[in-house]
Amino acid sequence: MSKTSYLKTRSFLPHRSRNKSLTTNTSQDSKIMYPKYSQNSQNHYRNSRQNVVRQRKSINLNAQLVHHKREQNLQARKFKNITVQKEFRK
């Protein structure tokens, strides 16, 4: 097997793991595959994603609350109009 064909078969893998076997699947592999990201930056990325999800949830909840309040106000206004009309009829 020539050197170029060997590299072509492994070219889809990240650089660090080309000389590793394909069968091993240990926790060390992730460190070899992604040497750039330390545990700290991984945690930071995960936390920031969770914060985005939390913000979306709170935005949705606020929107639902506003909608609910608007509906309540509409109902109250309708009710008030009805009672006012009844009083005028008397």
MARBA-3410 file (N, C-alpha, C, O; in Angstrom, 1 decimal):
90
0.9,-1.2,0.0,0.0,0.0,0.0,0.9,1.2,0.0,1.7,1.4,0.9 ~ 0.7,2.1,-1.0,1.6,3.3,-1.1,1.1,4.3,-0.1,0.0,4.2,0.5 ~ 1.9,5.3,0.2,1.6,6.3,1.2,0.4,7.1,0.8,-0.4,7.4,1.7 ~ 0.3,7.5,-0.4,-0.8,8.3,-0.8,-2.1,7.6,-0.7,-3.1,8.2,-0.2 ~ -2.2,6.4,-1.1,-3.5,5.7,-1.0,-3.9,5.5,0.5,-5.0,5.5,0.8
-2.9,5.2,1.3,-3.1,5.1,2.7,-3.7,6.4,3.3,-4.7,6.4,4.0 ~ -3.2,7.5,2.9,-3.7,8.8,3.3,-5.1,9.1,2.8,-5.9,9.7,3.5 ~ -5.3,8.6,1.6,-6.6,8.9,1.0,-7.7,8.1,1.8,-8.8,8.6,1.9 ~ -7.4,6.9,2.2,-8.4,6.2,3.0,-8.7,6.8,4.3,-9.8,6.7,4.9 ~ -7.7,7.5,4.9,-7.8,8.1,6.2,-8.1,9.6,6.1,-8.2,10.3,7.1
-8.3,10.1,4.9,-8.4,11.6,4.8,-9.7,12.1,5.4,-9.7,13.3,5.7 ~ -10.7,11.3,5.6,-12.0,11.8,6.2,-11.8,12.0,7.7,-12.7,12.6,8.3 ~ -10.8,11.5,8.3,-10.6,11.6,9.7,-9.8,12.9,10.1,-9.0,13.3,9.3 ~ -10.1,13.4,11.3,-9.2,14.5,11.7,-7.8,14.1,11.8,-7.4,13.0,11.9 ~ -6.9,15.1,11.6,-5.5,14.9,11.5,-4.9,14.0,12.5,-4.1,13.1,12.3
-5.2,14.3,13.8,-4.6,13.6,14.9,-4.9,12.1,14.9,-4.0,11.3,15.4 ~ -6.0,11.7,14.5,-6.4,10.3,14.7,-6.2,9.5,13.4,-6.6,8.3,13.4 ~ -5.5,10.0,12.4,-5.2,9.2,11.2,-4.4,8.0,11.5,-4.6,6.9,10.9 ~ -3.5,8.1,12.4,-2.6,7.0,12.7,-3.2,6.1,13.9,-2.5,5.2,14.3 ~ -4.4,6.4,14.3,-5.0,5.6,15.3,-5.9,4.5,14.6,-6.2,4.7,13.4
-6.1,3.4,15.2,-7.0,2.4,14.6,-8.4,2.9,14.6,-8.8,3.6,15.5 ~ -9.2,2.4,13.6,-10.6,2.8,13.5,-11.5,2.1,14.5,-12.6,2.6,14.8 ~ -11.0,1.0,15.1,-11.9,0.2,15.9,-12.0,0.7,17.4,-13.0,0.5,18.0 ~ -10.9,1.4,17.8,-10.9,1.8,19.2,-12.0,2.9,19.4,-12.0,3.8,18.7 ~ -12.7,2.8,20.5,-13.7,3.8,20.8,-13.7,4.1,22.3,-14.5,3.6,23.0
-12.7,4.8,22.7,-12.5,5.1,24.1,-12.7,6.6,24.4,-12.9,7.4,23.4 ~ -12.7,6.9,25.6,-12.9,8.4,26.0,-11.7,9.1,25.5,-11.7,10.4,25.3 ~ -10.6,8.4,25.3,-9.3,9.1,24.8,-9.5,9.6,23.4,-9.0,10.6,23.0 ~ -10.4,8.8,22.7,-10.5,9.2,21.3,-11.1,10.6,21.1,-10.6,11.3,20.2 ~ -12.0,11.0,21.9,-12.6,12.3,21.7,-11.5,13.4,22.0,-11.6,14.4,21.3
-10.6,13.1,22.9,-9.6,14.1,23.1,-8.6,14.1,22.0,-8.1,15.2,21.6 ~ -8.4,13.0,21.3,-7.5,13.0,20.1,-8.2,13.6,18.9,-7.6,14.4,18.2 ~ -9.5,13.3,18.8,-10.3,13.8,17.6,-10.4,15.3,17.7,-10.3,16.0,16.7 ~ -10.7,15.8,18.9,-10.9,17.3,19.0,-9.9,17.9,20.1,-10.3,18.2,21.2 ~ -8.7,18.0,19.7,-7.7,18.5,20.7,-7.9,20.0,21.0,-7.4,20.5,22.0
-8.6,20.7,20.1,-8.7,22.1,20.3,-9.5,22.5,21.5,-9.2,23.4,22.2 ~ -10.6,21.7,21.7,-11.6,22.1,22.7,-11.2,21.4,24.1,-11.3,20.2,24.2 ~ -10.8,22.3,25.0,-10.6,21.7,26.4,-11.9,21.5,27.0,-13.0,21.8,26.5 ~ -11.9,20.8,28.2,-13.2,20.5,28.9,-13.9,21.8,29.3,-15.1,21.9,29.2 ~ -13.1,22.8,29.6,-13.7,24.1,30.0,-14.5,24.7,28.9,-15.6,25.2,29.1
-13.9,24.8,27.7,-14.6,25.4,26.6,-15.8,24.6,26.2,-16.8,25.1,25.7 ~ -15.7,23.3,26.3,-16.8,22.4,26.0,-18.0,22.7,26.9,-19.1,22.9,26.5 ~ -17.6,22.9,28.2,-18.7,23.2,29.2,-19.3,24.6,28.9,-20.5,24.8,29.0 ~ -18.4,25.5,28.5,-18.9,26.9,28.2,-19.8,26.8,27.0,-20.9,27.5,27.1 ~ -19.5,26.1,26.0,-20.3,26.0,24.8,-21.7,25.3,25.2,-22.7,25.8,24.8
-21.6,24.2,26.0,-22.9,23.6,26.4,-23.7,24.5,27.2,-25.0,24.6,27.0 ~ -23.1,25.2,28.2,-23.9,26.1,29.0,-24.5,27.3,28.2,-25.7,27.6,28.5 ~ -23.8,27.8,27.2,-24.3,28.9,26.5,-25.5,28.4,25.6,-26.5,29.1,25.5 ~ -25.4,27.1,25.1,-26.5,26.6,24.4,-27.8,26.4,25.3,-28.9,26.7,24.9 ~ -27.5,25.9,26.6,-28.6,25.8,27.5,-29.2,27.1,27.8,-30.5,27.2,28.0
-28.4,28.2,27.9,-28.9,29.5,28.2,-29.8,30.0,27.1,-30.9,30.6,27.3 ~ -29.4,29.7,25.8,-30.2,30.1,24.7,-31.6,29.4,24.8,-32.6,30.0,24.5 ~ -31.6,28.1,25.1,-32.8,27.4,25.2,-33.7,28.0,26.3,-34.9,28.1,26.1 ~ -33.1,28.3,27.4,-33.8,28.8,28.5,-34.4,30.2,28.1,-35.6,30.4,28.4 ~ -33.7,31.0,27.4,-34.2,32.3,27.0,-35.4,32.1,26.1,-36.4,32.8,26.2
-35.2,31.2,25.1,-36.4,30.9,24.2,-37.6,30.5,25.0,-38.7,31.0,24.7 ~ -37.4,29.6,26.0,-38.6,29.2,26.8,-39.2,30.3,27.5,-40.4,30.5,27.4 ~ -38.4,31.2,28.1,-39.0,32.3,28.8,-39.7,33.3,27.9,-40.7,33.9,28.2 ~ -39.1,33.5,26.7,-39.7,34.4,25.7,-41.1,33.8,25.3,-42.1,34.5,25.2 ~ -41.1,32.5,25.1,-42.4,31.9,24.7,-43.4,32.0,25.8,-44.6,32.3,25.6
-43.0,31.8,27.0,-43.9,31.9,28.2,-44.4,33.3,28.3,-45.6,33.5,28.6 ~ -43.5,34.3,28.1,-43.9,35.7,28.2,-45.0,36.0,27.1,-46.0,36.7,27.4 ~ -44.7,35.5,25.9,-45.7,35.7,24.8,-47.0,35.1,25.2,-48.1,35.7,24.9 ~ -47.0,33.9,25.7,-48.3,33.3,26.1,-49.0,34.1,27.2,-50.2,34.3,27.1 ~ -48.2,34.6,28.1,-48.8,35.4,29.2,-49.5,36.6,28.6,-50.6,37.0,29.0
-48.7,37.3,27.8,-49.3,38.5,27.2,-50.5,38.2,26.4,-51.5,39.0,26.5 ~ -50.5,37.2,25.7,-51.7,36.8,24.9,-52.9,36.5,25.8,-54.0,37.0,25.6 ~ -52.6,35.8,26.9,-53.6,35.5,27.9,-54.2,36.7,28.5,-55.5,36.9,28.6 ~ -53.3,37.7,28.9,-53.8,38.9,29.5,-54.7,39.7,28.5,-55.7,40.3,28.8 ~ -54.2,39.7,27.2,-55.0,40.4,26.2,-56.4,39.8,26.0,-57.4,40.6,25.9
-56.4,38.5,26.0,-57.7,37.8,25.9,-58.6,38.2,27.1,-59.8,38.5,27.0 ~ -58.0,38.2,28.3,-58.8,38.6,29.5,-59.3,40.0,29.4,-60.5,40.3,29.8 ~ -58.4,40.9,29.0,-58.9,42.3,28.8,-60.0,42.4,27.8,-61.0,43.2,28.1 ~ -59.9,41.7,26.7,-61.0,41.8,25.7,-62.3,41.3,26.3,-63.4,41.9,26.2 ~ -62.2,40.1,27.1,-63.4,39.6,27.7,-64.0,40.6,28.7,-65.2,40.8,28.7
-63.1,41.2,29.5,-63.6,42.2,30.5,-64.2,43.4,29.8,-65.3,43.9,30.3 ~ -63.6,43.8,28.7,-64.2,45.0,28.0,-65.6,44.7,27.4,-66.5,45.5,27.5 ~ -65.7,43.5,26.8,-67.0,43.0,26.3,-68.0,43.0,27.4,-69.1,43.5,27.3 ~ -67.6,42.4,28.6,-68.5,42.3,29.7,-69.0,43.7,30.2,-70.1,43.9,30.5 ~ -68.0,44.6,30.2,-68.3,45.9,30.7,-69.2,46.6,29.8,-70.2,47.3,30.2
-69.0,46.5,28.5,-69.9,47.1,27.5,-71.3,46.5,27.6,-72.3,47.3,27.6 ~ -71.4,45.2,27.9,-72.8,44.6,28.0,-73.5,45.2,29.3,-74.6,45.6,29.2 ~ -72.7,45.3,30.4,-73.4,45.8,31.6,-73.7,47.3,31.4,-74.8,47.7,31.9 ~ -72.9,48.0,30.7,-73.2,49.5,30.5,-74.5,49.6,29.7,-75.3,50.4,30.0 ~ -74.6,48.8,28.6,-75.8,48.9,27.8,-77.0,48.5,28.6,-78.1,49.1,28.4
-76.9,47.5,29.4,-78.1,47.1,30.2,-78.5,48.2,31.1,-79.7,48.5,31.3 ~ -77.5,48.9,31.7,-77.9,50.0,32.6,-78.6,51.1,31.8,-79.5,51.8,32.4 ~ -78.1,51.4,30.6,-78.7,52.4,29.8,-80.2,52.1,29.4,-81.0,53.0,29.3 ~ -80.4,50.8,29.2,-81.8,50.4,28.8,-82.8,50.6,30.0,-84.0,50.8,29.7 ~ -82.3,50.6,31.2,-83.3,50.6,32.3,-84.1,51.9,32.3,-84.9,52.1,33.2
END
